[in-house]
Amino acid sequence: MIATPGEVALTRVLAYLRLGRMPITREVMIEALALVQEELRKEERLQPLLQGLMVRLQAHFALPNPALPPVCPPLHRGSIQYED
């Protein structure tokens, strides 16, 4: 069965949010569906639809910042005890 552009778009939006560690609640699903619906009114083809959705997603949903580990351990000044 071939998925419609709206189904593909909604699946990708929810996957993007899930991978961004946003909890997928009922309210988030309703907002995502509303965004897809608004973009479907503008574009009928899949590629422009997805491009428009990605721009709007970043502005509409505040994804949590990922917790990144430090790049390197903190540097501490020390001595290796050379004798004079």
C-alpha positions in Angstrom: 0.0 0.0 0.0 1.4 3.4 -1.0 1.3 6.1 1.7 -0.2 9.5 0.8 2.0 12.6 1.1 0.1 13.6 4.3 0.8 10.2 6.0 4.5 10.4 5.0 4.8 14.0 6.3 3.1 13.2 9.6 5.3 10.1 10.1 8.4 12.1 9.5 7.4 15.0 11.7 6.6 12.6 14.6 9.9 10.7 14.0 11.9 14.0 14.0 10.3 15.0 17.3 10.8 11.6 18.9 14.5 11.5 17.8 14.8 15.0 19.3 13.8 13.5 22.6 10.5 15.4 22.8 7.8 13.4 24.6 5.1 12.6 22.1 1.9 13.5 24.0 -1.6 13.8 22.7 -1.1 17.6 22.5 2.1 17.3 20.5 0.5 14.9 18.1 -2.4 17.3 17.6 0.0 20.3 17.0 2.0 18.2 14.5 -1.1 17.1 12.7 -2.2 20.8 12.5 1.1 21.8 11.0 0.9 19.0 8.4 -2.6 20.1 7.6 -1.6 23.7 7.1 1.3 22.7 4.8 -0.9 20.4 2.8 -3.1 23.3 2.0 -0.1 25.0 0.4 1.7 22.2 -1.3 0.5 18.9 -2.9 3.9 17.4 -3.7 5.9 15.7 -1.1 9.3 17.4 -1.3 8.1 21.0 -0.9 5.7 19.8 1.8 8.6 18.3 3.8 10.8 21.3 3.3 8.1 23.7 4.5 7.4 21.5 7.5 11.0 21.3 8.6 11.3 25.1 8.6 8.1 25.4 10.6 9.0 22.6 13.0 12.1 24.3 14.2 10.2 27.5 14.9 7.2 25.8 16.4 8.6 23.2 18.7 11.3 23.8 21.3 13.3 20.6 21.3 15.3 19.9 24.4 19.1 20.5 24.1 21.0 17.3 24.0 23.3 16.7 27.0 26.7 16.5 25.4 29.7 15.2 27.3 32.7 17.6 27.7 35.1 17.6 24.8 38.1 16.9 27.0 38.7 16.6 30.7 39.4 19.8 32.5 43.0 20.9 32.5 44.8 21.3 35.9 48.1 23.0 36.4 50.6 20.7 38.0 54.3 19.9 38.4 56.1 16.7 37.4 58.7 17.4 40.2 61.9 18.1 38.2 64.7 18.8 40.6 67.1 21.7 40.1 
